[in-house]
Amino acid sequence: MILLAVISVVIATLSPFWGLIFIIAFSGKYQEKRNLFYSVYFGFVVVLFLFKVIDIISFIDLSIGVGLTSALYLWSLRRTLNFINAMISVFFLNIIYAILRLIILGRYHTEIIIEVIDKYKELVMQSFQNNDEQLTFALKFTDTFQELFTKYYAGIWVFTIVFAIYIGSLFLSKKGNLKWEHRKIRMPFYLIYILIAALAGFLLPTINASGINALIMIAPLFLIQGISILDFYWGDFLKKSKFLLYLLIFSMVFNYFILILVALIGLADIWFNFRKIEMEEIDGNNIN
């Protein structure tokens, strides 16, 4: 138990995304002693901060973004026995956290990113000093990366956390007693109103960055529903053809156009409920 908590902190320090997946996926092993687990987890995080192994941003990310998020998610899951309700609860928690983090530590975070980017640019210039074309491309890429993570970090944070919860829940459902009917995932309709507000912000020049952040935040929920639609229609076929399954996963990871398409499918399903239409057609054929 203690070792599991320490390993969770180490992984989360390297990557909050993978740390959260690890905590959720293996939560079945420590649920009966969850108070001990989180006491060790938060205690170890404090020790790392006091000994200056991690900075203030990492300390807060590990405490709230990973620790509190996982604790709230698992508590909500035990109370409601509903994966989506539990996911929505941590979705709103991390929106609040990301906004407060941006307001309080935004300047410090920007300085860290600029410092890292400057060091990376020095390395790039040394590596491609004899190739102007590759040097220009690499510098443009680093400038784009810097802009993304300074202007849209709040949205990227929420996207990362929600998707980590989703992946961890798949592992938990597979190994635990509570099974998640993945093919029947359906997000609440009120997310449409949040989407409309985000689109309005995106269209207004004065709050364009805030609108884009909001769109990035809400995107993983529609993406998860879109993946559920794919599972409903082609899940059995893809299970038989592992090559196509891995190809689809690979394409979604490295091709954001496919991610957007799947998210749009999930969004459209909230309006039209494709699975209900399919089941009604099957019932009609059975009656005939």
Buried (B, 14 or more C-beta within 10 A) or exposed (E): EBEBBBBBBEBBBEBBBBBBBBBBBBBBEBEEBBEEBBEBBBBBBEEBBEEEEBEEBBBBBBBBBBBBBBBBBBEBBEEEEEBBEBBBBBBEBBBEBBBBBBEEBBEEBBEBBEEBBEEBBEEBEEEBEEEEEEBEEBBEEBEEBBEBBBBBBBBBBBBBBBBBBBBBBBBBBEEBEEEBEBBEBBBEEEBBEBBEEBEEBBEEEEBEBBBBBBBBBBBBBBBBBBBBBBBBEBBEEBEEEEEEBEEBEEEBEEEEEBBBBBBEBBBBBBEEEBBEEEEEEEEEEEEE
